[in-house]
Structure formats: structure tokens, C-alpha cells
Amino acid sequence: ERSHSTEVRKERSETKKERIKGEEFVEKVLISSLWECNSEWKRFIFHFM
């Protein structure tokens, strides 16, 4: 029982790591593609990250 919950937790943290990596990639793409936009728009985007 105990070892099972450890496995599940490990799996979850792996998934979380993958998601964070994905979010960082999206962030970089957004930043680079929207760099020319005005600061209001940038603030708006960063607010939701």
C-alpha cells in the first residue's frame, strides 16, 4: 500500500516536471514572438503566466 502511493507520487512529480518544461517553452515562444508588442500587452500576458 505504502510503496504504491510512493509510485503514484513519483509519477505525479514527473508529470509536473514535464508540464513546467512545456510552460517554459510556451513562455519563451510567446515572449520572443510578442517582444515587438506594446508593454500593455506584455503586462497582460505575464499576468496570466
C-alpha positions as CSV (number, residue, x, y, z in Angstrom):
1,E,0.0,0.0,0.0
2,R,2.7,2.5,1.1
3,S,5.0,1.7,-1.9
4,H,2.1,2.2,-4.3
5,S,1.4,5.7,-3.0
6,T,5.1,6.5,-3.4
7,E,5.0,5.3,-7.0
8,V,1.9,7.5,-7.7
9,R,3.6,10.5,-6.1
10,K,6.7,9.9,-8.2
11,E,4.6,9.7,-11.3
12,R,2.8,12.9,-10.5
13,S,6.0,14.8,-9.9
14,E,7.4,13.6,-13.3
15,T,4.2,14.8,-15.0
16,K,4.5,18.1,-13.2
17,K,8.1,18.5,-14.4
18,E,7.0,17.8,-17.9
19,R,4.3,20.4,-17.7
20,I,6.6,23.0,-16.3
21,K,9.0,22.3,-19.1
22,G,6.2,22.8,-21.6
23,E,5.1,26.0,-20.0
24,E,8.6,27.4,-20.1
25,F,8.7,26.6,-23.8
26,V,5.4,28.3,-24.4
27,E,6.6,31.3,-22.4
28,K,9.8,31.6,-24.5
29,V,7.8,31.4,-27.7
30,L,5.3,34.0,-26.5
31,I,8.0,36.3,-25.3
32,S,10.0,36.1,-28.5
33,S,7.0,36.4,-30.8
34,L,5.4,39.3,-28.9
35,W,8.6,41.2,-28.0
36,E,7.6,43.9,-30.5
37,C,4.2,44.4,-29.0
38,N,3.5,47.3,-26.6
39,S,4.1,47.0,-22.9
40,E,0.4,46.9,-22.0
41,W,0.1,43.7,-24.0
42,K,3.2,42.2,-22.4
43,R,2.0,43.0,-18.9
44,F,-1.4,41.4,-19.8
45,I,0.4,38.2,-20.9
46,F,2.8,38.0,-18.0
47,H,-0.2,38.5,-15.7
48,F,-1.7,35.2,-16.9
49,M,1.5,33.1,-16.8
